[in-house]
Amino acid sequence: MPAPRACSQSRQRSVPRCPPGSRQASVAPTTTGYEAEDDPIDDELADDGSEEQSVARESRRNRTRGKGRLPAPSYDHLPAGVTRNQFRHVFIPTVVKYLAMSSADPWSAATPEYIKIIQAVWSHVFPDIHYTFSVGSQCNVSRLISQRLCEWRSSIGNAALKFITLIEENNDTLRDATTRRETAKHLTQENVWPFLYADCASNDPEDWSGTFASDPILHALKAHYAFVVGHTTIPALAPSVSRYPSNALALATAAVERALRLWGENYLSGTKSEAKLPSFNGTAWGEATKAWRVSIETLDSSAWAYIIEKASQIEDVVRKPVIATESTTVQSRAGIVARPLRRGH
């Protein structure tokens, strides 16, 4: 049977199609490594619908080396004058908003760009409370931020998993393991990546349009917008960030790719449905996220307007070895030339 479409069913707005271009591009090999995100998190903090409340926990970089471990971060030890409500519902959403629009690696807290964002947000939200952040800090506040960012990424991963599961629930044919495997393989086919497109009905991939605007990606992106509710604007950061949440869209795309692969491997239903899901973390998905980000940079303003509008209309959301070199698949992800949805759809 034909593979069910990851493409959007709604065609309420037309967007001009970009000129066709090469899908082949290369990016410089990278040697960035990510440590696994599997540290435990205290029950008080694990209340945001994370995947089994154990997936994508913060990096081992927050552990002490040698004997013992750092105590769990706590809201009880925030600086004097900083309330839990301000920290969780204003400061954190604002950090996530600007991290999503920045050039910083969304999987890493060890970059100058990341420190610049949290420092600027802190100074704006808590102007009378002096606090200085630094790369690699193990302080209570830094670790609380890291845990919330972990939950942000996890919420995006959860939304992707939920949507892919619904595909099967609405199509009895997909309960067959062979059909699931072939469908997932088709939708994640390298160099064409059908799951990216809002309109992929044609047999000719050159006729597909609406890159990064498929229904599963929009649902995963909506989780980002749900997470940043309550954010404020930081004028000092405006010159250094994009107008659009490219990092959030890259995470959403990686999350959907992961969900499809897990689905095809019977993790979401079938023989492995009771097994613990492989984590959505920087070790497994950091390089893919960065590669998708390269392709996302080719989206123009009309494409972004369509993506943001459609994501905002969605109501129901759910809140291994270190990679040393990039693979052909990474290059393929980074070689997509974005094409907005064509007129007439």
C-alpha positions as CSV (number, residue, x, y, z in Angstrom):
1,M,0.0,0.0,0.0
2,P,1.2,3.5,-0.5
3,A,2.9,5.0,2.6
4,P,0.6,7.2,4.6
5,R,1.6,10.8,4.3
6,A,3.5,12.8,6.9
7,C,2.4,15.7,4.8
8,S,-0.1,18.3,6.0
9,Q,-3.8,17.9,5.2
10,S,-4.6,21.6,5.6
11,R,-3.9,23.8,2.6
12,Q,-5.5,27.0,3.7
13,R,-2.7,29.3,2.7
14,S,-0.6,29.5,-0.5
15,V,3.0,30.3,-0.4
16,P,5.2,30.9,-3.5
17,R,7.4,27.9,-4.4
18,C,11.2,28.5,-4.2
19,P,13.2,27.9,-7.3
20,P,14.5,24.3,-7.5
21,G,18.0,23.8,-6.3
22,S,20.5,21.1,-5.6
23,R,19.9,18.9,-2.6
24,Q,23.5,18.1,-2.4
25,A,25.7,20.2,-0.1
26,S,28.5,19.6,2.3
27,V,29.3,20.9,5.7
28,A,32.6,20.9,7.4
29,P,33.3,17.7,9.4
30,T,32.8,18.2,13.1
31,T,34.3,16.5,16.1
32,T,31.8,17.7,18.7
33,G,31.0,15.1,21.3
34,Y,28.0,15.0,23.6
35,E,27.6,13.2,26.8
36,A,24.5,11.1,27.6
37,E,21.6,12.9,29.2
38,D,20.6,10.3,31.8
39,D,21.2,11.8,35.2
40,P,18.3,11.4,37.6
41,I,16.1,14.4,38.3
42,D,14.2,15.0,41.5
43,D,10.5,14.4,41.5
44,E,9.7,18.1,42.0
45,L,11.3,19.0,38.7
46,A,10.0,16.1,36.7
47,D,6.5,17.4,36.3
48,D,6.4,18.6,32.7
49,G,5.4,15.5,30.8
50,S,8.9,14.2,30.0
51,E,9.3,10.9,28.3
52,E,8.8,8.3,31.1
53,Q,10.2,11.2,33.2
54,S,13.6,9.7,32.6
55,V,14.4,10.5,28.9
56,A,16.7,13.3,28.0
57,R,17.9,14.1,31.6
58,E,20.7,16.6,31.9
59,S,24.2,15.8,30.9
60,R,26.8,14.0,32.9
61,R,28.8,17.3,32.7
62,N,26.8,18.3,35.8
63,R,28.2,15.5,37.8
64,T,31.2,15.9,40.1
65,R,34.2,13.8,39.1
66,G,35.6,11.3,41.6
67,K,33.8,10.7,44.9
68,G,30.2,11.7,45.5
69,R,27.9,13.8,43.4
70,L,26.5,17.3,43.5
71,P,23.2,17.6,45.5
72,A,20.1,17.9,43.4
73,P,19.4,21.5,42.3
74,S,16.6,23.1,44.2
75,Y,14.3,26.1,44.1
76,D,14.9,26.5,47.8
77,H,18.5,27.7,47.0
78,L,17.7,30.4,44.4
79,P,19.3,33.7,45.2
80,A,17.5,35.9,47.6
81,G,14.7,37.9,45.9
82,V,14.2,35.4,43.1
83,T,10.9,33.5,43.4
84,R,10.2,30.1,42.0
85,N,7.3,31.5,40.0
86,Q,9.5,34.2,38.3
87,F,12.2,31.7,37.6
88,R,10.0,29.0,36.1
89,H,7.4,31.0,34.3
90,V,9.3,34.1,33.1
91,F,13.0,33.5,33.2
92,I,13.1,30.0,31.8
93,P,10.6,30.6,28.9
94,T,12.6,33.7,27.9
95,V,15.9,31.7,28.0
96,V,14.3,29.0,25.8
97,K,12.8,31.6,23.4
98,Y,16.2,33.2,22.7
99,L,18.2,30.0,22.7
100,A,15.8,28.8,20.0
101,M,16.5,31.9,17.9
102,S,20.3,31.9,18.5
103,S,23.3,30.3,16.8
104,A,24.1,28.4,20.0
105,D,24.0,24.6,20.0
106,P,20.6,23.7,21.6
107,W,22.1,20.6,23.1
108,S,25.0,22.2,24.9
109,A,25.4,24.5,27.9
110,A,29.1,24.9,27.4
111,T,29.2,27.7,24.8
112,P,29.8,31.4,25.1
113,E,26.6,32.1,23.1
114,Y,24.6,30.1,25.7
115,I,26.2,32.0,28.6
116,K,25.5,35.4,26.8
117,I,21.8,34.5,26.5
118,I,21.2,33.4,30.1
119,Q,23.2,36.3,31.5
120,A,21.3,38.9,29.4
121,V,17.9,37.3,30.4
122,W,18.9,37.2,34.1
123,S,19.9,40.9,34.0
124,H,16.6,41.9,32.4
125,V,14.3,39.7,34.5
126,F,16.1,40.2,37.8
127,P,17.8,43.6,37.3
128,D,18.4,44.2,41.0
129,I,20.0,40.8,41.7
130,H,23.6,40.4,40.6
131,Y,24.6,37.0,39.4
132,T,27.4,35.9,37.0
133,F,27.3,32.8,34.9
134,S,30.2,31.1,33.3
135,V,30.9,28.1,31.0
136,G,30.9,24.9,32.9
137,S,29.4,26.3,36.1
138,Q,28.1,23.8,38.6
139,C,26.1,26.2,40.6
140,N,22.5,25.5,41.7
141,V,21.0,28.1,39.3
142,S,23.0,26.8,36.3
143,R,21.9,23.2,37.0
144,L,18.2,24.3,37.4
145,I,18.4,26.0,34.0
146,S,20.0,22.9,32.5
147,Q,17.1,20.7,33.8
148,R,14.5,23.0,32.4
149,L,16.2,23.0,29.0
150,C,16.3,19.2,29.2
151,E,12.5,19.3,29.7
152,W,12.1,21.7,26.7
153,R,13.9,19.3,24.4
154,S,12.0,16.3,25.8
155,S,8.7,18.0,25.3
156,I,9.5,18.4,21.6
157,G,10.5,14.7,21.4
158,N,7.3,13.7,23.2
159,A,5.1,15.6,20.8
160,A,6.7,13.9,17.8
161,L,6.3,10.5,19.4
162,K,2.6,11.2,20.1
163,F,1.9,12.3,16.5
164,I,3.6,9.3,14.9
165,T,1.7,7.0,17.3
166,L,-1.6,8.6,16.2
167,I,-0.8,7.8,12.5
168,E,-0.9,4.1,13.4
169,E,-4.0,4.5,15.5
170,N,-5.9,6.0,12.6
171,N,-4.7,3.4,10.1
172,D,-5.3,-0.3,10.8
173,T,-2.9,-1.4,8.0
174,L,0.0,0.1,9.9
175,R,-0.4,-2.3,12.7
176,D,1.5,-4.8,10.6
177,A,5.2,-4.7,11.5
178,T,6.4,-5.1,8.0
179,T,4.2,-2.2,6.7
180,R,5.4,0.0,9.6
181,R,9.0,-0.7,8.8
182,E,8.6,0.0,5.1
183,T,6.6,3.1,5.8
184,A,9.2,4.5,8.2
185,K,11.9,3.7,5.7
186,H,10.1,5.5,3.0
187,L,9.4,8.6,5.0
188,T,13.1,8.9,6.2
189,Q,14.7,8.1,2.8
190,E,18.0,10.0,2.7
191,N,18.4,12.8,0.2
192,V,14.7,13.2,-0.3
193,W,13.2,12.9,3.2
194,P,9.5,12.8,2.4
195,F,8.5,13.5,6.1
196,L,9.7,17.1,5.8
197,Y,7.1,18.2,3.3
198,A,3.6,19.6,3.6
199,D,2.8,18.5,0.0
200,C,4.5,15.3,-1.1
201,A,1.7,13.8,-3.1
202,S,3.6,13.7,-6.4
203,N,5.8,10.7,-7.3
204,D,8.5,13.3,-8.3
205,P,10.3,14.7,-5.3
206,E,11.0,17.9,-7.3
207,D,7.3,18.7,-7.2
208,W,7.1,18.5,-3.4
209,S,6.8,21.7,-1.4
210,G,6.3,23.1,2.0
211,T,9.7,22.0,3.4
212,F,9.7,21.6,7.3
213,A,5.9,22.2,7.3
214,S,4.6,18.6,7.5
215,D,2.0,17.9,10.2
216,P,4.4,15.9,12.5
217,I,7.0,18.6,12.4
218,L,4.4,21.3,13.1
219,H,3.1,19.4,16.1
220,A,6.6,19.0,17.5
221,L,7.3,22.7,17.0
222,K,4.1,23.6,18.7
223,A,5.5,22.0,21.9
224,H,8.2,24.7,21.8
225,Y,5.7,27.5,21.6
226,A,3.8,25.9,24.5
227,F,7.0,25.9,26.6
228,V,7.8,29.6,26.0
229,V,4.5,30.9,27.2
230,G,5.2,33.7,29.6
231,H,8.4,34.9,28.0
232,T,9.4,38.5,27.9
233,T,11.4,40.5,25.3
234,I,15.1,41.2,25.9
235,P,16.1,44.2,23.7
236,A,19.8,43.6,24.3
237,L,19.7,40.3,22.6
238,A,17.8,41.4,19.5
239,P,20.9,42.2,17.4
240,S,22.5,38.7,18.0
241,V,19.5,36.4,17.3
242,S,17.4,35.5,14.3
243,R,13.7,36.5,14.0
244,Y,12.8,32.8,13.8
245,P,13.3,29.8,16.1
246,S,15.6,27.8,13.9
247,N,17.0,25.7,16.7
248,A,13.5,24.7,17.8
249,L,12.5,23.7,14.3
250,A,15.8,21.7,14.0
251,L,15.0,19.9,17.2
252,A,11.4,19.3,16.0
253,T,12.7,17.8,12.7
254,A,15.2,15.6,14.5
255,A,12.5,14.5,16.9
256,V,10.2,13.5,14.1
257,E,13.0,11.6,12.3
258,R,13.8,9.8,15.6
259,A,10.1,9.0,16.2
260,L,9.7,7.5,12.7
261,R,12.8,5.4,13.1
262,L,11.7,4.1,16.5
263,W,8.2,3.4,15.0
264,G,9.7,1.4,12.2
265,E,11.8,-0.5,14.7
266,N,8.7,-1.5,16.7
267,Y,9.6,0.7,19.8
268,L,6.2,2.5,19.7
269,S,4.2,-0.6,19.1
270,G,4.9,-4.3,18.5
271,T,7.8,-6.3,19.8
272,K,9.7,-3.5,21.6
273,S,6.8,-1.5,22.8
274,E,7.6,-2.3,26.5
275,A,11.2,-1.5,26.1
276,K,12.8,1.8,27.3
277,L,13.0,4.2,24.4
278,P,16.5,5.2,23.2
279,S,17.0,8.7,24.5
280,F,16.5,11.9,22.6
281,N,19.8,13.5,23.5
282,G,22.8,15.2,22.1
283,T,24.8,12.0,21.9
284,A,22.4,10.4,19.5
285,W,20.8,13.5,17.8
286,G,23.2,16.4,18.2
287,E,24.8,16.1,14.8
288,A,21.5,15.5,13.1
289,T,20.0,18.6,14.7
290,K,22.9,20.8,13.6
291,A,22.6,19.4,10.1
292,W,18.9,20.1,9.9
293,R,19.6,23.6,11.1
294,V,21.8,24.2,8.0
295,S,18.9,23.3,5.7
296,I,16.5,25.4,7.8
297,E,18.6,28.4,7.2
298,T,17.4,28.3,3.5
299,L,13.8,29.0,4.6
300,D,12.6,32.5,3.6
301,S,10.2,34.8,5.5
302,S,7.1,33.5,3.7
303,A,8.0,29.9,4.5
304,W,8.5,30.8,8.2
305,A,5.2,32.8,8.2
306,Y,3.4,29.6,7.0
307,I,5.1,27.3,9.5
308,I,4.5,29.6,12.5
309,E,0.9,30.2,11.5
310,K,0.1,26.5,11.1
311,A,1.9,25.5,14.3
312,S,0.0,28.2,16.2
313,Q,-3.3,26.7,15.1
314,I,-2.5,23.3,16.7
315,E,-4.2,22.9,20.1
316,D,-3.3,19.5,21.4
317,V,0.4,19.1,22.4
318,V,2.3,17.0,24.9
319,R,4.3,19.0,27.0
320,K,25.6,5.9,22.5
321,P,29.1,6.3,21.3
322,V,30.2,9.9,21.0
323,I,29.9,11.1,17.4
324,A,33.3,12.2,16.1
325,T,32.7,12.7,12.4
326,E,29.6,13.4,10.3
327,S,28.1,10.7,8.1
328,T,26.6,10.8,4.7
329,T,23.2,11.1,6.4
330,V,24.3,14.2,8.2
331,Q,25.4,15.8,4.9
332,S,22.1,14.8,3.4
333,R,20.1,16.5,6.1
334,A,22.2,19.6,5.7
335,G,21.7,19.7,1.9
336,I,17.9,20.3,1.8
337,V,16.9,23.5,-0.2
338,A,13.7,24.6,1.5
339,R,10.6,25.1,-0.7
340,P,7.5,26.8,0.7
341,L,4.1,25.4,-0.1
342,R,3.0,26.0,-3.7
343,R,0.0,28.0,-4.7
344,G,-3.2,26.1,-5.0
345,H,-2.7,23.9,-2.0
